[in-house]
Amino acid sequence: MADILIIDDNLSMREGMAAVIRRMGHEVRTYGSGKEALAAMAKKAADFVITDLRMEGMDGVEVLRRVRELDPDCPVLIVTAYGTVEAAVEAMKLGAMDFITKPFAPEEVRLKVERALELRAVRRAVERLSAENEHLRSIDQGRYGEMVGSTEAMRRVFATIERVARSDTAVAIYGESGTGKELVARAIHMRSPRAGGPFIKVNCGALAESLLESELFGHEKGAFTGAIKRRLGRIELADGGTLFLDEIGEISPAMQVKLLRVLQEREFERVGGEQTIRVNIRLISATHRDLMKLIEKGLFREDLFYRIQVVPITVPPLRERKADIPDLVAHFIRRLAPRVNPQVSGIEEDALMRLLGYSWPGNVRELENVIEQALVFTEGNKITVSALPPVFRGAASEGALTVPPGPLSLPEILDDLERQLILKAYEQAKGVKTETARLLGIKTSALYYKLEKYGIG
């Protein structure tokens, strides 16, 4: 159903056209003056405008000019009387899509409307494709491989994905950086009825608030310095598909209010614009932060929290599903080796044991980076310890890690292996904590915590 404006100072003429168009199933707004109609269009966008050429006050040519300022892609049909065809032709040179001469039959009106809406759809498709292409060029493609895992923790994640994908329910994904939250979001989208629509991602933590507003809502030409043309925002690009807001816990309270309106009303305005745009999106959000703690501190709106978290999904860190590491390593070798080092087909057992003994603060993303680096330095057909980054080779220089004796649980064994790795890196760095953190591939703040935990230093 389209939203069509009819402007004519002749009441019977505009109501007659409105009746024909309403029978086609479209929404119609009628106005007796161009000024009145343009004020309404500035508040709510129209799909098509029909305007009389000769009117008191603002004529049809001026209406056409103003409509094109508001929305360059909105088709305008000029209604003319006998003897004013030349003026209508001039209006078409200024951008009108067509004209219709009084008197006219209802069928002629229907044909003009159908043609105009087809033109509008084509223009929107072209603009959307252009904006989507621009968006795709700006993101890193090719790092969205299949999720891998057979542990109980991952089976629970997979089961939730299958259940929630069937509906339009809002999903909030929790997990540390690098655990694969975006992969979960994409899996939900691809298994949902919206799979044929766009999947649009916004990293809320990577943009300043002023830039984030333009990214989300788009902007009109001249909205701010550098806005040389109208740009569609990510929310508008996601229409008919899924909007994925990564690190939603980083957005400001002011931006939270604007986002809440989109989720409640399904409408918004571009930056610098007055037209209200309606969208049909499914929201999936993700964060590594505890949103309830942010709510307690007054940093996150409770009403927004309950809008975004209808179904929560927690992605476990890699240290809690180390049994998946062999499968993940094999997956990354299959995916990366053809591009980085085609002769490599596997990993030696002692090298795999080093990976199993590591704590993986960067999670699956860190493991992928380690495998890619190892592929670069591997000379044979299998990754060896010598091809791994320094933190793993450092452990090898002093001999293999030892499994502590006694009837210990898996978490206790893994903690002891982590302690051994940290101790060896600490000794290799001669007690310099920043160098130790570099060798381990973790932040210095995380190292201080672990040194205190294990009584090292």
Number of C-alpha atoms within 10 A of each C-alpha: 10 15 15 21 24 24 28 25 18 13 12 10 15 21 17 11 19 21 12 16 20 13 10 14 10 15 16 19 18 19 20 18 22 26 17 12 21 19 11 16 21 16 14 15 20 24 20 22 25 27 28 27 26 18 16 12 10 13 17 28 22 15 24 27 16 15 23 17 12 19 17 14 19 25 26 26 26 27 23 21 14 8 9 13 17 10 16 24 15 12 23 18 11 13 19 22 17 19 21 18 16 11 11 11 10 13 10 11 16 16 10 17 22 13 15 21 19 13 17 17 15 13 16 14 12 12 16 18 13 13 18 19 11 11 15 12 10 9 10 8 8 6 10 13 11 11 13 16 19 13 13 10 15 18 12 14 16 18 10 15 20 13 12 19 20 14 12 16 16 18 24 26 23 22 18 18 18 20 22 22 25 19 15 23 27 20 19 25 27 17 16 21 14 20 17 12 17 18 22 21 22 20 17 24 16 12 14 11 16 9 12 20 20 19 21 23 23 23 23 22 16 14 17 11 7 8 13 12 11 18 20 21 21 25 28 25 26 23 19 17 24 28 25 27 23 23 21 23 21 21 19 15 13 10 14 20 13 15 20 17 13 20 19 10 10 15 17 21 19 23 21 16 18 17 18 16 17 17 19 16 23 21 23 27 25 27 22 20 16 11 19 14 11 15 14 11 9 11 17 21 19 14 12 16 17 12 16 21 18 11 14 16 21 20 20 18 21 24 20 15 15 20 14 17 19 15 14 19 21 15 17 18 25 15 14 16 18 12 10 16 19 13 14 20 16 19 21 12 13 14 19 18 15 20 21 19 23 22 22 22 21 20 19 21 16 17 20 20 14 17 23 20 15 23 29 15 16 19 14 13 15 19 25 21 24 16 20 24 18 16 21 23 19 20 20 17 10 9 9 11 17 11 13 12 7 7 8 11 8 9 11 12 18 21 15 18 21 20 21 19 22 25 20 22 26 23 14 16 16 11 14 13 18 17 16 24 21 16 20 25 17 16 14 16 11 11 20 15 11 15 16 10 10 15 10 13 12
